[in-house]
Structures are given as structure tokens and as C-alpha cells.
Amino acid sequence: MSKGFIKKVTMEEGALQYDFSRKILKNLRGTPVTERQPGGEKTGPNDSTMGKDILHLLPYKGEFLKPCPGTTDYICCGYQILNLGTNCPLDCTYCILQSYINQPNLRVFVNLDVGLKQVFQQIDKQPDKIFRIGTGEFTDSLAMDPITRLSEHLLPLFSRRRNVALELKTKTTRVEGLLASKYRDRVVLSWSLNSPYIARHEEKMAENLDKRLKAARRCQSEGFILGFHFDPLIHHPGWKDEYLKTLDLMDKYIDPKGVIWISLGSIRFMPGLKPIIRKRHPNSRVLDGEFVTGLDGKMRYFKPIRIDQFGHLRENLEKWHSSLGLYLCMESDDVWESTMGWSPGETAGLSRYLDKRVVEFFG
């Protein structure tokens, strides 16, 4: 995926006053630019394109740093989300953004300096608290990095602080900006992984697993700490053997001693996503399983299926290495006990477990 996938840039009135806007436009020299009033068009849940070839620049009026939108009904990791934009140029069939976002286009928030100033004021006021912060909740962290060059802006700011871990999560190989930076401390580069079958059929425009893991190996060899996320795990024919193929690739390319954590999460989604997947991705197989409504209102596999998934991955990952920082994403205490052999008990317990990993890897 080159910069050429952006066919047009739209800007809300006043966006051009920000340096970040001007830098982005310089990187997209020759791309048509139009200005429009704040607000503007909306997209319904059945919009077929979501404007994935249009870059929209605007100032953000909300808080840049927010807790992960977990639920008290399941154990959450206590993550903090750095919200720098919404929507994603990739087009995974299962992506929750299809139903979550009601405004089209790849939206980038250009009042970055103002937002980061507020974020670091919050972080610096709590020097004894560890902030695990990620940018990959509402977009892919690196898919547009050659255009926005966010990594070269973020890495020096986060690396100098002792109470943070910045996680950049991706399904791409767009790591040139990271490798060009001299900063490595307090940064976790994470790749979302799945089975080869799911990567081929359900993760449109994402790089294949071999390329993702080669990029991860390259970053690891250049001094970066790695993370991985098997989320969503999806039941499909031959799924156990298919996921083992991914683990074989990890063993081929990655030194497990440099992995800070690996999350496991089974597919879950609000009911409203189902008709959207049917419409936008009629050949998708992600809805083929049997689902039940969970405590958080999301559709999930029956508990025995989830336990089977997690147990299979955990057993085989621990054969690879005994200390990978494995954890479950949004699961109950009894599922933890059944599959992991222990439970953090609550969100605060899982936060302490992951904070300890940060201290072990970064000091």
C-alpha cells in the first residue's frame, strides 16, 4: 500500500493553521485538497466504502487520552487509548469500526501538539503510575505513518518518560519511520496476528503473516520490544492446525525473550455489526459459528468454544517460551482459571500484571 491510495484530502475550516496539517499536505503533494465546514457528511452503517481513500484533516475537540472502553462484566487490561484519528485504510471483515464510526473518511486530528501537551500534563502529574498507552484502537497505528509520520513525532516524547509504555499496533509492514528513529525505550511494537486462513480471507489489504513477522523480526533486531495480539480468534475449519502454522512462523522469525506480552481474545461484536458484515463482505466466514449474547451485550462464542481456543493457543505458545506475558482480553474470571490456570481476579489485577511486565522490560 503506497501513499497513492489517498485520492483526495478534505479539510475542515481552520485545519490549515496547524503545523501538522501542513506537514501532511507536503507529504501528499499533488493530491486534490478541498475545504468544507465542520461536521459535514455522515455515513450510515451500510456505507460500502467508508471513505477509505479520502484523508480528512480536522482538529479534535475531545480528550486525546481515554481509558479503553472495556466493561465491568469482564476483566479488562487497563489500557489507555491515545486517540489520534479514526477509521483505517485496511478493511478487515470483522472490524468493529464498521458499526462504531458514523463519519466517513480517514480522519486525522491535526491539533496534535495541543492534545499531546494535555496528555503529558496528565502523565507527568502521576509519576508513580504506569501508563500503558496505545494508538491502535480506532485505526491501525502504522498504516498511514508514511503520510502522517506520527512515529517520528511520538517516539522521542514517550521515550524520555519513565512511567509510560507506548504500544503501536499494526497489521502492516510500514516500519521505516520507526527504524529511522534513534529512540527505542518505552516503545512496544505489536502485530495483530491470526491464522493464515483468516489473514488471507478476512483481513483485506493487510500484509500476509510472513511479511508481518519479517517486519517484526527486523524491528526486534534493531532494538525494539515486541508484542503480539491474537484477537479476534475465529473458529473455522481446521482452526487448530491453522493457528499452529502462525506459531511456527513466530518461531521462525522472532526471539521470544524479546516479547513483552501476547493477548488472546475471541471474536465479539455488537449485534448491529452482523448485517453490516453480511452487506459489505458477503463472502466472509466470520459469522459462521454459533454465538450467544454476553454480559456486555456483545455476541460471543459459547464459553466451551472460547475455552478450547484459549487453551489451545496457551498450551502451544508456552511450548515456544515459558514467559510471554500471556493474557486474555475481556474474559471472565472462570474462563481465566479454566484456560490460563490462574486469574487476575479483576481489571486492577490484570493491570498490575502487565505493569510488572513493563518494569521488567524497561525498568
C-alpha positions in Angstrom: 0.0 0.0 0.0 1.6 3.3 -1.1 0.7 6.9 -0.4 -1.2 6.7 -3.7 -4.2 5.1 -2.0 -5.2 8.5 -0.9 -7.3 10.0 -3.7 -8.4 13.2 -2.1 -7.8 15.3 1.1 -10.6 17.2 2.7 -10.0 19.8 5.5 -12.3 21.3 8.0 -12.2 25.1 8.2 -9.2 26.2 10.3 -7.3 22.9 10.0 -4.6 24.5 7.9 -3.5 26.7 10.8 -1.9 23.6 12.4 1.7 22.6 11.5 0.7 19.0 11.4 -1.7 19.7 8.6 0.9 21.4 6.5 3.4 18.6 7.0 0.8 16.0 5.9 -0.1 18.1 2.8 3.6 18.3 1.9 3.8 14.5 2.0 0.8 14.3 -0.3 1.9 17.0 -2.7 -0.2 16.8 -5.9 -3.3 15.2 -4.2 -6.5 17.2 -4.6 -7.5 19.2 -1.5 -10.9 20.6 -0.7 -12.1 22.6 2.4 -15.5 22.1 4.0 -17.5 23.2 7.0 -17.2 21.3 10.3 -19.5 18.3 10.6 -20.5 17.7 7.0 -21.3 14.3 5.7 -22.3 11.3 7.8 -22.1 7.7 6.9 -24.6 5.1 7.7 -23.7 1.6 8.9 -24.3 0.2 5.4 -22.0 2.6 3.6 -19.9 0.4 1.3 -16.7 2.3 1.2 -16.4 4.2 4.5 -14.2 6.7 2.6 -11.1 4.7 2.9 -9.4 6.6 0.1 -10.1 10.1 1.4 -8.0 11.7 4.1 -9.9 14.2 6.3 -7.9 16.6 8.5 -9.6 18.3 11.4 -9.0 19.5 15.0 -10.3 17.2 17.7 -12.4 18.7 20.4 -12.5 15.7 22.8 -9.9 14.2 25.2 -6.9 12.7 23.5 -6.2 10.1 26.2 -9.1 7.9 27.4 -9.4 4.5 29.2 -10.0 1.5 26.9 -13.8 1.2 26.6 -14.0 -2.1 28.5 -16.8 -3.3 30.7 -17.1 -4.1 34.3 -18.6 -7.5 33.4 -15.3 -8.8 32.1 -11.6 -8.4 33.1 -10.0 -5.5 31.1 -6.3 -4.8 30.8 -6.5 -1.2 32.0 -5.2 0.2 28.7 -5.2 3.9 27.8 -6.1 5.0 24.3 -4.3 7.8 22.6 -6.9 9.0 20.1 -5.1 10.5 17.1 -7.6 9.6 14.4 -10.4 7.3 13.4 -11.1 4.8 10.6 -8.5 2.6 8.9 -7.3 2.1 5.4 -7.3 -1.7 5.9 -10.7 -3.4 5.5 -10.9 -6.5 7.8 -14.3 -8.1 7.5 -14.7 -8.4 11.3 -13.7 -4.8 12.1 -15.9 -3.2 14.8 -15.2 0.3 13.3 -17.8 -0.6 10.5 -20.6 -0.1 13.1 -18.8 2.2 15.5 -17.9 5.0 13.2 -20.8 7.2 11.8 -18.5 9.6 9.9 -16.6 8.6 6.8 -13.0 9.0 5.6 -9.7 8.5 7.3 -9.9 11.2 9.9 -6.6 12.6 11.4 -6.7 15.0 14.3 -4.3 17.9 13.4 -4.2 19.7 16.7 -1.7 17.1 17.8 0.6 19.4 19.7 -2.2 20.8 21.8 -3.5 17.3 22.5 -0.1 15.8 23.5 0.5 18.7 25.8 -2.6 17.8 27.7 -1.7 14.1 27.7 1.8 14.7 29.1 0.5 17.0 31.8 -1.7 14.2 32.9 1.1 11.6 32.8 3.7 13.8 34.5 1.3 14.6 37.4 1.3 10.9 38.3 5.0 9.7 38.1 4.3 6.6 40.2 1.5 5.4 37.9 2.4 3.3 34.8 0.5 4.4 31.7 0.2 1.7 29.0 -0.9 3.7 26.0 -1.8 2.6 22.5 -2.9 4.3 19.3 -4.4 1.2 17.6 -7.9 1.2 19.0 -9.7 3.3 16.3 -7.2 2.9 13.5 -4.1 0.9 12.6 -1.1 2.6 14.3 1.3 2.4 11.3 -0.9 2.1 8.1 -0.7 5.8 7.4 2.7 6.5 9.1 4.5 7.4 5.7 1.9 10.1 5.3 1.5 11.4 8.8 4.9 10.5 10.1 3.4 10.2 13.6 6.1 7.8 14.8 8.9 10.3 14.4 6.8 12.8 16.5 5.7 10.4 19.2 8.8 8.3 19.9 11.1 11.0 21.3 8.3 12.3 23.5 7.4 9.0 25.0 10.9 7.5 25.2 12.0 10.2 27.6 9.4 9.4 30.2 9.9 6.7 32.8 6.2 5.9 33.6 4.9 5.0 30.1 4.9 2.3 27.5 3.6 3.4 24.1 2.3 0.5 22.1 1.9 0.8 18.3 -0.2 -2.0 16.9 -0.4 -2.9 13.2 -1.1 -5.4 10.5 1.3 -3.7 8.1 5.0 -3.6 7.4 5.2 0.2 7.5 8.1 0.4 9.9 10.6 2.7 8.0 9.8 5.7 10.1 10.3 3.7 13.3 13.6 2.3 12.2 14.8 5.8 11.1 14.3 7.0 14.7 17.1 6.7 17.3 14.5 6.2 20.0 13.7 2.7 21.3 12.9 3.0 25.0 9.4 2.7 26.4 8.1 1.7 22.9 6.3 -1.6 22.2 5.8 -2.6 18.5 2.9 -5.0 18.3 1.4 -7.0 15.4 -2.1 -8.4 15.2 -1.9 -12.0 14.1 -4.4 -14.6 13.1 -4.4 -18.0 11.3 -3.2 -17.9 7.7 -6.7 -18.7 6.6 -8.2 -15.7 8.3 -5.4 -13.5 7.3 -6.0 -14.4 3.6 -9.7 -14.3 3.5 -10.8 -11.8 6.2 -8.0 -9.2 6.5 -8.3 -7.3 3.3 -5.4 -5.0 2.4 -3.4 -6.2 5.4 0.0 -7.7 4.8 0.3 -11.5 4.9 1.6 -13.1 8.1 5.0 -13.9 6.7 5.6 -10.2 5.8 4.2 -9.0 9.2 6.6 -11.3 11.1 9.5 -10.4 8.9 8.9 -6.8 9.7 8.6 -7.6 13.4 12.0 -9.5 13.2 13.6 -6.5 11.5 12.3 -4.2 14.3 13.4 -6.6 17.0 16.9 -6.8 15.5 17.0 -3.0 15.7 16.3 -3.0 19.4 12.5 -2.7 19.7 10.5 -4.7 22.2 7.6 -6.6 20.6 4.1 -7.6 21.5 1.5 -9.7 19.6 -2.3 -9.9 19.7 -4.3 -12.9 18.6 -7.6 -11.0 18.6 -10.1 -11.9 17.3 -9.6 -15.7 17.4 -12.1 -17.1 14.9 -13.4 -20.6 14.7 -13.1 -22.1 11.2 -12.4 -25.5 9.5 -9.0 -26.8 10.7 -8.5 -23.8 13.0 -6.2 -25.6 15.4 -3.7 -26.6 12.8 -4.1 -23.2 11.1 -3.1 -21.3 14.2 -0.2 -23.6 14.8 1.1 -22.5 11.4 1.2 -19.0 12.7 3.1 -20.1 15.8 5.6 -21.9 13.5 6.2 -18.6 11.7 6.7 -16.8 15.0 9.3 -19.4 16.0 11.0 -18.9 12.6 11.3 -15.2 12.9 11.0 -14.0 16.5 13.1 -14.3 19.6 10.5 -14.9 22.3 12.7 -13.4 25.0 12.0 -10.0 23.5 8.2 -10.3 23.6 6.6 -8.3 26.4 3.1 -9.7 26.1 0.7 -11.6 23.9 -3.1 -11.2 24.2 -5.7 -13.7 23.3 -9.2 -12.6 22.5 -12.2 -14.4 20.9 -14.3 -12.7 18.4 -17.0 -10.5 19.9 -19.2 -7.8 18.4 -22.3 -5.7 19.0 -25.3 -7.3 17.2 -25.5 -4.3 14.8 -22.3 -5.4 13.2 -23.8 -8.6 11.8 -25.9 -7.1 9.0 -23.1 -4.8 8.1 -20.7 -7.7 7.6 -23.3 -9.5 5.5 -23.7 -6.5 3.3 -20.1 -5.3 2.9 -18.4 -8.7 3.0 -20.9 -11.3 1.7 -18.3 -14.0 1.3 -17.0 -13.7 4.9 -17.0 -16.7 7.1 -16.6 -14.9 10.5 -20.3 -15.2 11.3 -20.5 -19.0 10.6 -20.2 -20.0 14.2 -22.8 -20.2 16.9 -23.0 -17.0 19.0 -24.6 -16.1 22.3 -25.1 -12.7 23.9 -22.6 -12.0 26.6 -22.9 -9.9 29.8 -21.7 -6.8 27.9 -24.4 -7.2 25.2 -21.8 -8.4 22.6 -22.2 -11.6 20.6 -19.6 -14.2 21.6 -18.9 -17.9 21.0 -20.3 -20.2 23.6 -18.0 -20.5 26.6 -16.7 -24.0 25.9 -15.6 -22.9 22.4 -13.7 -19.9 23.8 -12.1 -22.1 26.4 -11.0 -24.5 23.7 -9.5 -21.6 21.7 -7.6 -20.1 24.6 -6.4 -23.4 25.9 -5.0 -24.5 22.5 -3.1 -21.2 22.0 -1.8 -21.0 25.5 -0.5 -24.6 25.6 1.4 -24.2 22.3 2.7 -20.7 23.0 4.1 -21.8 26.3 5.9 -24.7 24.5 7.6 -21.9 22.5 8.6 -19.9 25.6 7.5 -20.1 29.2 7.3 -16.3 29.9 5.4 -14.4 27.2 3.1 -12.2 29.3 0.1 -14.1 28.0 -3.3 -12.6 28.9 -6.9 -12.8 27.9 -8.8 -9.8 26.5 -12.3 -9.2 28.0 -12.9 -12.5 29.6 -14.4 -13.7 32.9 -12.6 -15.0 36.0 -13.8 -18.6 35.4 -12.5 -18.6 31.8 -9.2 -17.3 33.0 -9.0 -20.2 35.6 -10.1 -22.8 33.1 -7.6 -21.8 30.4 -4.7 -20.0 32.0 -4.6 -21.8 35.3 -4.8 -18.6 37.2 -6.8 -15.3 37.2 -6.0 -11.7 38.0 -9.5 -11.6 39.6 -10.3 -8.1 38.3 -9.2 -5.4 36.0 -6.8 -3.9 38.6 -5.1 -7.3 39.0 -4.5 -7.6 35.2 -3.2 -4.0 35.1 -0.7 -4.9 37.8 0.4 -8.0 35.9 1.0 -6.0 32.7 2.6 -3.1 34.5 5.0 -5.5 36.1 6.0 -6.7 32.5 6.7 -3.0 31.6 9.0 -2.7 34.6 10.8 -6.0 33.8 11.4 -4.9 30.2 12.1 -1.2 30.6 13.0 -0.7 34.2 
